[in-house]
């Protein structure tokens, strides 16, 4: 508001006019009585309440901070979002007014969708679980890794022991290396621990070009079962000739190609639980893990060449080689999320 002094108006009159205007403005803008100010405060209160309501609806991702991106969120999912491997029964039920997933007995859940990841960034996997049966069952909770072509990366490609051996020669039953072999599984170990990974370019930081898996019984300790029988000194003794295409590729790269002892371990990247966890009865328990980087032989980092991931959840798990538990094991879960964390 502009106040102009009229020509010829007395100083006292001007002061009185200014005082009256200031008084009116103070009354109008008073927080308790002013119409404009009350309206403004009311709008702010409504906005705050609205934000509070939204925050409560997103309470299951409270760990998300500024700049974080939720890539997976099970809110609104149903069983059609999973591929199921069932011995027991999978369903959705209402628990205390909320829809949750139920695994009655042994059920494996695999998300049908996958999301792209950058392994140099950090990601948070999280979920809430509760056992509801007679006794808690074993829980595996982690990620399914895929390469840039969308092909699954398997455990036998990423788990290995011992040192690398540069191939000097190969025939039907033996491989000779330039290095003395150390730390390799020998004939007394499981046949499934005596596989052979081949790195044609001599670079062992990426996935192998071939993994030769030759056994009839993974858990056999028969020396004649398995890809190789023994690895001592500079010699690997094979149980059977390697496939012709593998032999030809190695011969084309003698002096460069490397072989390593590969084996199977955890089938997936079980970052949040590793099979030692049993969610307590009748209590919600959150299992979570932050995962970043790449490495072999790990459940705390992505496996090499991971370009995208899905989520895997094995509820009330027990090995196929044992009989089912003689009791009721049920598990409910909710709020499964996978979040890219801000740098």
Secondary structure, 3 states (H helix, E strand, C coil): CCCCCCCCCCHHHHHHHHHHHHHHHHHHHCCCCCHHHHHHHHHHHHHHHHHHHHHHHCHHHCCCCCCCEEEEECCCCCHHHEEEEECCEEEEEEECCEEEEEEECCEEEEECCCEECCCCCCEEEEEEEEECCCCCCEEEEEEEEECCCCCECCHHHHCEEEEEEEEEEECCCEEEECCCCCCCCCCCCCHHHCEEEEECCCCCCCCCCEEECCCCCCCCCCCCCCCEEEEECCEEEECCCCCHHHHHHHHCCCCCCEEEEECCCCCCEEEEEEEEECCCECCCEEEEEEECCECCCCCCCECCCCCEEEEEEEEEECCCCCCCCCCCCEEEEEEEEEEECCC
